[in-house]
Amino acid sequence: MKKNNIILIGFMGVGKGTVARAYSKTYNVFNIDTDDLIESKENKKIKKIFEDSGESAFREQEQLCADWIEKSVDNSLVSCGGGFYKVNNLKKLGTIVLLDASFEWIYERLLKAENSKAKLKKRPLFSQPLNAQALYKEREEIYKAIADVIICVEDKTTDDAVQEINQLSKTSHKL
């Protein structure tokens, strides 16, 4: 049975965390970030988990996180890491909302951010833009196929995206 959550997916840097925090503040709904949960559980940053244990170990942690969300979380907004779509129970976690934008827009967003250095440091793949773009192209259609709803964020403010998610929650009786 599908949970009563909104699950934000999309490529790294598209604004999932920003939108989730704004939604949470505006509508007084709990926001859970899967990367934050994993970092807290492992007591280390995602980058360090990858360095120490590799991607497969990190993906195992994502699956454990998804299992916990399925068992324990309801009526919440969940923002997911870029690869979280690979968990085997994603559809059970809630309504999947893809925040969509072109790779160029995402990259420019990160470069123009006030805290650009911190945002790029958190996403080391963007130090090699061609590799990041290849990963984007690999995931783009998968994200769209998995999503229940797609919100293009390119020409929208954070508040616009929040309002679209709120409309989704009203029409689908979520949150």
Rosetta silent file (secondary structure, phi, psi, omega in degrees, C-alpha in Angstrom):
SEQUENCE: MKKNNIILIGFMGVGKGTVARAYSKTYNVFNIDTDDLIESKENKKIKKIFEDSGESAFREQEQLCADWIEKSVDNSLVSCGGGFYKVNNLKKLGTIVLLDASFEWIYERLLKAENSKAKLKKRPLFSQPLNAQALYKEREEIYKAIADVIICVEDKTTDDAVQEINQLSKTSHKL
SCORE:     score description
SCORE:     0.000 S_00000001
   1 L     0.000  135.358 -178.385    0.000    0.000    0.000 S_00000001
   2 L   -74.069  136.518  179.012    1.303    3.435   -0.947 S_00000001
   3 L   -76.027  163.771  178.300    2.125    5.787    1.929 S_00000001
   4 L   -93.225   59.767  177.795    0.692    9.291    2.292 S_00000001
   5 L  -123.148  159.882  168.046    4.006   11.030    1.579 S_00000001
   6 E  -107.928  125.153 -176.147    5.304   13.216   -1.192 S_00000001
   7 E  -110.070  112.178  179.425    8.619   11.901   -2.482 S_00000001
   8 E   -89.779  123.277  174.849   10.786   14.450   -4.312 S_00000001
   9 E  -121.852  166.550  177.257   13.201   12.976   -6.833 S_00000001
  10 L   151.878  171.822 -176.912   15.451   14.548   -9.433 S_00000001
  11 L   -68.934  150.834  179.145   19.041   15.140  -10.414 S_00000001
  12 L   -55.737  136.615  177.732   21.479   16.484   -7.855 S_00000001
  13 L    88.833   -3.342 -177.501   21.375   20.256   -7.649 S_00000001
  14 L   -73.276  -19.217  177.730   17.853   20.646   -9.090 S_00000001
  15 L   113.602   18.460 -178.584   16.596   22.101   -5.800 S_00000001
  16 H   -57.817  -48.134 -179.256   14.879   19.216   -4.018 S_00000001
  17 H   -65.008  -41.858  178.795   16.178   20.248   -0.604 S_00000001
  18 H   -61.175  -47.706 -179.917   15.408   23.926   -1.176 S_00000001
  19 H   -65.590  -42.279 -178.953   11.856   23.175   -2.286 S_00000001
  20 H   -62.747  -43.524  178.947   11.325   20.673    0.542 S_00000001
  21 H   -64.216  -40.487  179.278   12.464   23.141    3.217 S_00000001
  22 H   -66.670  -41.890  178.563   10.228   25.867    1.778 S_00000001
  23 H   -62.353  -46.265 -179.245    7.248   23.502    1.598 S_00000001
  24 H   -58.714  -44.457 -179.445    7.846   22.342    5.153 S_00000001
  25 H   -68.079  -43.558 -177.052    8.014   25.894    6.457 S_00000001
  26 H   -67.458  -41.638 -171.916    4.982   27.091    4.476 S_00000001
  27 H  -111.954    9.519  175.632    2.683   24.171    5.274 S_00000001
  28 L    53.432   48.252  179.294    4.042   22.998    8.643 S_00000001
  29 L  -116.963  141.793  176.976    4.808   19.513    7.308 S_00000001
  30 L   -66.826  139.809  177.645    7.786   17.415    8.326 S_00000001
  31 E  -119.098  127.255  178.168   10.522   17.225    5.706 S_00000001
  32 E  -117.608  133.667  177.396   12.937   14.322    5.655 S_00000001
  33 E  -109.559  120.605 -175.087   16.087   14.316    3.526 S_00000001
  34 H   -63.246  -38.059  178.244   17.355   10.815    2.721 S_00000001
  35 H   -64.039  -40.408  177.862   20.985   11.913    2.408 S_00000001
  36 H   -63.122  -40.702  178.429   20.786   13.616    5.823 S_00000001
  37 H   -61.467  -44.457 -179.291   19.310   10.463    7.358 S_00000001
  38 H   -66.579  -43.165  177.906   22.102    8.326    5.932 S_00000001
  39 H   -60.457  -40.438  179.099   24.793   10.788    7.029 S_00000001
  40 H   -65.449  -46.484 -179.164   23.330   10.812   10.522 S_00000001
  41 H   -62.211  -43.833 -176.552   23.113    7.021   10.721 S_00000001
  42 H   -86.640  -11.715 -177.972   26.649    6.508    9.408 S_00000001
  43 L    56.370   40.663  174.421   28.073    9.573   11.200 S_00000001
  44 L  -160.699  158.071  179.956   29.888   10.670    8.056 S_00000001
  45 L   -70.191  154.403  179.950   29.273   12.673    4.913 S_00000001
  46 H   -54.514  -45.655 -179.695   28.027   10.973    1.741 S_00000001
  47 H   -55.159  -41.665 -178.756   31.312   11.756   -0.006 S_00000001
  48 H   -70.473  -37.024  176.627   33.207    9.959    2.778 S_00000001
  49 H   -60.365  -45.578  178.196   30.861    6.946    2.620 S_00000001
  50 H   -60.508  -45.640 -178.419   31.619    6.674   -1.116 S_00000001
  51 H   -63.838  -44.705 -174.859   35.374    7.036   -0.469 S_00000001
  52 H   -77.425  -39.128 -168.609   35.483    4.541    2.406 S_00000001
  53 H  -123.903  -13.770  179.329   32.998    1.916    1.283 S_00000001
  54 L    90.873  168.231 -176.833   32.070    2.550   -2.351 S_00000001
  55 H   -64.015  -39.758 -176.831   28.833    3.231   -4.172 S_00000001
  56 H   -62.103  -37.901  177.319   27.306   -0.209   -3.542 S_00000001
  57 H   -65.980  -38.567  177.455   27.581    0.268    0.233 S_00000001
  58 H   -65.565  -42.415  179.375   25.930    3.673   -0.086 S_00000001
  59 H   -62.883  -33.908  174.655   23.104    2.196   -2.205 S_00000001
  60 H   -62.995  -39.654  178.104   22.583   -0.418    0.546 S_00000001
  61 H   -66.194  -37.754  176.518   22.163    2.442    3.019 S_00000001
  62 H   -61.841  -40.893  179.466   19.637    4.070    0.695 S_00000001
  63 H   -65.617  -41.384  176.121   17.628    0.845    0.628 S_00000001
  64 H   -60.296  -40.316  178.042   17.713    0.631    4.435 S_00000001
  65 H   -63.262  -45.426  179.350   16.515    4.244    4.533 S_00000001
  66 H   -62.542  -40.102  178.626   13.681    3.470    2.087 S_00000001
  67 H   -62.930  -41.586  178.238   12.661    0.455    4.171 S_00000001
  68 H   -64.301  -43.757  178.383   12.536    2.626    7.280 S_00000001
  69 H   -59.961  -44.520 -179.566   10.457    5.286    5.493 S_00000001
  70 H   -59.429  -39.947 -177.183    8.037    2.597    4.306 S_00000001
  71 H   -82.360  -30.451 -163.609    7.586    1.273    7.854 S_00000001
  72 H  -123.414  -11.437 -171.085    7.764    4.484    9.864 S_00000001
  73 L  -118.048  132.190  176.172    7.015    7.672    7.909 S_00000001
  74 L  -148.961  155.218  178.940    3.647    9.034    6.825 S_00000001
  75 L    58.308   40.869 -177.758    2.188   12.467    6.066 S_00000001
  76 L  -134.718  166.575  173.979    5.633   13.875    5.292 S_00000001
  77 E  -105.785  128.133 -177.629    7.667   15.314    2.456 S_00000001
  78 E  -118.530  117.455  174.961   10.759   13.268    1.601 S_00000001
  79 E   -98.568  132.433 -170.210   13.543   14.774   -0.491 S_00000001
  80 L  -112.503  150.451  171.709   15.792   12.120   -1.986 S_00000001
  81 L   -62.962  160.827 -174.115   19.336   11.927   -3.176 S_00000001
  82 L   -58.992  -28.906 -179.191   19.784   11.802   -6.937 S_00000001
  83 L  -100.389    4.968 -176.457   20.242    8.013   -7.042 S_00000001
  84 H   -63.427  -20.650 -179.922   17.522    7.130   -4.527 S_00000001
  85 H   -58.145  -15.705 -176.885   15.213    6.199   -7.413 S_00000001
  86 H   -79.007  -11.406 -178.987   17.050    2.831   -7.465 S_00000001
  87 L   -63.656  148.521 -171.844   15.481    1.572   -4.219 S_00000001
  88 L   -81.833   -5.599 -179.126   13.170   -1.365   -4.821 S_00000001
  89 L  -122.332   23.463 -175.980   10.172    0.008   -2.880 S_00000001
  90 H   -54.059  -44.938 -176.516   10.102    3.615   -4.095 S_00000001
  91 H   -63.038  -24.093  179.936    6.510    3.409   -5.381 S_00000001
  92 H   -80.176  -15.841 -172.320    5.301    2.311   -1.920 S_00000001
  93 H   -77.990  -22.142 -179.003    6.791    5.370   -0.177 S_00000001
  94 L   153.472 -166.191  177.201    4.298    7.907   -1.542 S_00000001
  95 E   -78.115  123.368 -174.776    3.475   10.066   -4.536 S_00000001
  96 E   -91.602  118.095 -179.095    6.669   10.526   -6.535 S_00000001
  97 E  -112.521  117.957  176.222    7.218   14.080   -7.714 S_00000001
  98 E   -88.482  122.292  168.614   10.054   14.728  -10.143 S_00000001
  99 E   -89.506  112.659 -170.257   11.586   18.187   -9.984 S_00000001
 100 E  -112.208  142.798  175.090   12.785   18.440  -13.559 S_00000001
 101 L  -164.190  160.970  177.274   15.180   20.823  -15.310 S_00000001
 102 L   -70.843  157.708  177.643   17.814   20.681  -18.016 S_00000001
 103 H   -59.469  -42.553 -177.957   21.384   19.839  -17.069 S_00000001
 104 H   -60.418  -41.430  179.746   22.512   23.300  -18.192 S_00000001
 105 H   -64.828  -43.977  179.835   19.966   24.999  -15.920 S_00000001
 106 H   -62.021  -46.294 -178.397   20.999   22.872  -12.921 S_00000001
 107 H   -62.520  -44.710  177.255   24.690   23.561  -13.501 S_00000001
 108 H   -62.941  -39.761  178.139   24.087   27.315  -13.858 S_00000001
 109 H   -57.176  -45.563 -179.557   21.921   27.257  -10.709 S_00000001
 110 H   -67.729  -40.273 -179.152   24.812   25.773   -8.748 S_00000001
 111 H   -67.252  -33.127 -176.105   27.381   28.170  -10.228 S_00000001
 112 H   -90.193   -7.167 -177.195   25.221   31.237   -9.474 S_00000001
 113 L   -63.524  147.652  177.345   24.230   30.236   -5.935 S_00000001
 114 L   -53.241  -44.251 -178.673   25.340   32.480   -3.059 S_00000001
 115 L  -103.467   46.918 -174.400   27.119   29.529   -1.511 S_00000001
 116 H   -53.175  -45.480 -177.835   28.284   28.128   -4.846 S_00000001
 117 H   -60.727  -42.015  179.694   31.551   26.678   -3.529 S_00000001
 118 H   -67.289  -41.743 -179.801   29.747   24.745   -0.796 S_00000001
 119 H   -64.015  -41.273  179.680   27.062   23.506   -3.194 S_00000001
 120 H   -72.504  -35.519  178.403   29.669   22.307   -5.689 S_00000001
 121 H   -64.011  -37.818  178.651   31.838   20.758   -2.958 S_00000001
 122 H   -67.449  -21.814 -178.802   28.826   18.759   -1.776 S_00000001
 123 L  -122.873   73.343 -173.562   28.449   17.512   -5.363 S_00000001
 124 H   -60.254  -21.568  178.260   32.010   16.638   -6.441 S_00000001
 125 H   -59.093  -29.658 -178.905   30.765   15.110   -9.690 S_00000001
 126 H   -72.426   -6.911  173.711   30.166   18.658  -10.944 S_00000001
 127 H   -71.893  -16.004  173.794   33.945   19.256  -10.846 S_00000001
 128 L  -124.724   81.167 -172.621   33.854   17.184  -14.052 S_00000001
 129 H   -54.039  -33.622 -179.375   30.816   18.626  -15.844 S_00000001
 130 H   -67.038  -37.382  176.560   30.987   16.187  -18.767 S_00000001
 131 H   -67.844  -41.014  178.152   30.745   13.212  -16.372 S_00000001
 132 H   -62.644  -42.373 -179.911   27.884   14.894  -14.524 S_00000001
 133 H   -65.509  -37.601  177.826   26.101   15.534  -17.811 S_00000001
 134 H   -63.589  -41.699  177.700   26.550   11.895  -18.870 S_00000001
 135 H   -65.136  -40.144  176.740   24.980   10.760  -15.581 S_00000001
 136 H   -57.535  -48.691 -178.288   22.144   13.248  -16.084 S_00000001
 137 H   -62.947  -36.418  178.782   21.455   11.830  -19.562 S_00000001
 138 H   -64.940  -36.579 -174.805   21.532    8.285  -18.158 S_00000001
 139 H   -92.916  -22.237 -170.634   18.950    9.136  -15.478 S_00000001
 140 H   -49.952  -53.931 -177.443   16.715   11.648  -17.268 S_00000001
 141 H   -72.371  -31.446  178.092   14.234    9.217  -18.835 S_00000001
 142 H   -63.893  -47.000  177.671   14.294    6.884  -15.829 S_00000001
 143 H   -54.269  -47.555 -176.632   13.228    9.736  -13.535 S_00000001
 144 H   -65.139  -36.646  179.866   10.359   10.609  -15.882 S_00000001
 145 H   -69.692  -32.646 -177.650    9.194    7.004  -16.137 S_00000001
 146 H   -80.286  -32.204 -171.491    9.143    6.570  -12.341 S_00000001
 147 L   -66.237  141.776  169.864    7.450    9.878  -11.489 S_00000001
 148 L   -82.788  -32.067 -177.981    3.751   10.175  -10.738 S_00000001
 149 E  -140.789  140.297  176.922    4.001   13.934  -11.324 S_00000001
 150 E  -118.636  126.830  176.704    6.619   16.033  -13.129 S_00000001
 151 E  -118.397  113.951  175.227    7.213   19.669  -12.180 S_00000001
 152 E   -77.892  121.912 -175.479    9.561   21.615  -14.439 S_00000001
 153 L   -99.511   -0.680 -174.339   11.330   24.053  -12.138 S_00000001
 154 L   -58.186  -45.640 -176.241   13.327   26.001  -14.746 S_00000001
 155 L  -104.216   24.965 -176.822   10.998   28.963  -15.077 S_00000001
 156 L  -122.847  149.905  169.987    9.648   28.813  -11.536 S_00000001
 157 L   -80.428  169.359  174.527   10.552   30.295   -8.229 S_00000001
 158 H   -58.425  -42.716  178.982   10.830   28.056   -5.204 S_00000001
 159 H   -61.151  -37.287  176.950    7.433   29.374   -4.098 S_00000001
 160 H   -60.972  -45.805  179.784    5.931   28.404   -7.480 S_00000001
 161 H   -63.628  -41.273  177.936    7.169   24.837   -7.073 S_00000001
 162 H   -59.798  -44.130  179.622    5.860   24.733   -3.495 S_00000001
 163 H   -63.691  -39.134  178.293    2.432   25.873   -4.698 S_00000001
 164 H   -64.257  -40.876  177.960    2.375   23.187   -7.411 S_00000001
 165 H   -65.013  -39.706  178.140    3.190   20.518   -4.851 S_00000001
 166 H   -62.631  -41.559  176.772    0.464   21.880   -2.585 S_00000001
 167 H   -61.742  -41.041  175.863   -2.042   21.674   -5.433 S_00000001
 168 H   -57.588  -45.580 -176.740   -0.941   18.087   -5.978 S_00000001
 169 H   -65.510  -33.010  178.457   -1.528   17.328   -2.314 S_00000001
 170 H   -72.043  -41.177 -176.003   -5.047   18.791   -2.474 S_00000001
 171 H   -76.810  -26.178 -179.204   -6.060   16.943   -5.612 S_00000001
 172 L  -106.674    9.339  179.562   -4.618   13.608   -4.508 S_00000001
 173 L    58.553   34.151  178.245   -5.571   13.990   -0.821 S_00000001
 174 L   -99.637  145.406 -179.688   -1.928   13.806    0.177 S_00000001
 175 L    53.156    0.000    0.000   -0.549   15.535    3.249 S_00000001
